[in-house]
Amino acid sequence: MNGAQVEVALTQAFSAEELDKWRASLGLSVEGSVLTVRFPHRYFSDWFETHARVRFEQALAGSGLSIAYECRDRSRSRIVRESRPAGQALPFGSEFIFDNFLVNNKNYFPLASAQEVAQSREAPYNPFVLCGESGSGKSFLLRAIANARSEHGADGSYVGGIEDLHELYSSRSDARKFLTSMQLLAVDDLQEIARYRYLQGELLALFDHFHLQRKQMVFACTGKVGGYTFLAPKLKSRLEWGLSVMLKAPDLDIRTQYAQSRCRERRLDLSKDRILLLAQRFADLRNLEGCLLKLWAYRELVHDHISDEEFDNILNYLDDRAVTSLSVEQILDAVCFKFNLKPEDILSSGRRHDLVFARQVAMYLCRKHLGLSFPELGRAFGGRDHSTVLYSCRKVEQLQRDDKSIKNMLHELSDKCLAMNETTLA
């Protein structure tokens, strides 16, 4: 299929009105069997992902073309996504594909490196070592590499953790022969090898075979290999031959993207404020997923509409924030001391300028340090409407961006609140 035939297929799948809205902004080019789709910026890419991508790919199903998506703007480097038939089963979990790995500037390099490892037949980075804390996406990328290689026709991949290797060697006398017959060796949770010292010798033998035969090795571990004092020097040296990348824990941007994506998949209608609160409160994607699952189940089994009170109850039950002794009262005390006011003044209905500003600052700090939702804050501050609290927090956010003295004052109050918490915990 050539470019003209692609255009014909699109006109059959989309109305002229729909195409007028976005076709001119979309760059399309066909080279060989690859159709490259280029977006002018990530916002268009996000819109296309939600509103047009499924029908776009259905229109080109059976064309013999594979589809690559590219996006370039000031905040991101080149990102490539490869299309695949919907519902296609993959040997290492259908969810583990590069498309599903959420990316921003902080974790683009590990993703780009993993894609290169998956697509290359020359094992340019051997071994490829994925490092990072729990929940940073190491296991995800390790399996995505194995799945991508299987899609590209690379036969024979072993994917497993150290525990799996131990079970393999315990149950098979030909374990080494079995592993050396593979084209890809992907080992997760490498740090667990400290529990099975004999596997270091086996891994060393496997390493030499795979490296000599130019077959790819991928490892994932918590922390950095350089800090593993339990590794034999020869094995440690070999692990440091290749390319090591460090994945950072998912930041607020990634957690927000994740929550939005999961809500779309489950058709769970959550406001932007609720999604942001979830992303702020749950630093671990596993816990965030658990909360979204409970919200979805509540909507399916109990009530179509989740009220503010029900939403707060679900969050408080699942909250994974560190236990803190800091309270609304303590933050109020700190703000009152700063502004020479009394707590009852701030909680009153007074509209004097200094009272309103102090009240807004106190709400902002409670939101920041306690992670309270807007309805919770409204109740804590004299039964105010959540829209009033939302306005107050946004107002303070804007003021500190525009006024350095206010920003410094907020830092000072934050430090005082944190110091109060540490003193109480001690």
TAGI-V519245 format. One line per field, one symbol per residue. ss: DSSP state (@ for helix, = for strand, . for the rest). phi: phi as a letter, one per 40 degrees, with the letter a starting at -180 (. if undefined). burial: # if it has 16 or more other C-alpha atoms within 10 Angstrom, else .. A space follows every 10 residues. Layout:
BEGIN
ss->???
phi->???
burial->???
END
This chain:
BEGIN
ss->..@@@@@@@@ @@@..@@@@@ @@@@@.==== =..======. .@@@@@@@@@ @.@@@@@@@. .....===== ===..===== ==........ .......@@@ ....@@@@@@ @@@@@@@@@. .......=== ==.....@@@ @@@@@@@@@@ @.....==== =@@@@@@@@@ @...@@@@@@ ...=====.@ @@@@@..@@@ @@@@@@@@@@ @@...===== ===.@@@... ..@@@@@@@. ..=====... .@@@@@@@@@ @@@@@@.... .@@@@@@@@@ @...@@@@@@ @@@@@@@@@@ @......@@@ @@@@@@@@.. .......@@@ @@@@@@@@@. ..@@@@@... ..@@@@@@@@ @@@@@@@@@@ ...@@@@@@@ .....@@@@@ @@@@@@@@@@ @@.@@@@@@@ @@@@@@@@@@ @@@@@.
phi->.bcccccccc cccbcccccc cbcccccbab bgbbccbbbc acccdcccdc bbcccdcccb cgcgccbbbb abaccbccbb bbcadcgccb cbhcccbcdc ccbadcbccd cccccccccc ccfcbbcbbc bicdgchccc cdcccccccc ccgccgbbba cccccdcccc bbcbdccccc cccbbbbcfd cccccbdccc ccccccdccc cccfbcbbbb acgbddcccc ccdccccccc ccbbbbccdd ccccccdccc ccccccfccb cdcccccccc cbcbcccccc cccccccccc bbacbccdcc cccccccbdb cccbccbdcc cdccccccbf bbdccccccd bcdccccccc cccdcccccb gccccccdcc bggccccccd ccccccdccc ccbccccccc cccccccccc cccccc
burial->#....#..## ..#....... .......#.# ...######. ##..#..#.. .....##.## ....###.## #.......## ##.......# .#...####. ####..#### #####.##.. ..#.###### ##.####### ########## ...#.##### ###.##.#.. ....#...## .######### #.#.....## ..##.##..# ....###### #####..... #...##..#. .#.####### ##.####### ..#....### ...####### #####.###. ###.##.#.. .....#.... ##.##...#. .....#.#.. ######.... #.#..##... ....###### #######.## ########.# #..#.#..## .##..#...# .....##..# ..##..#..# #.....
END
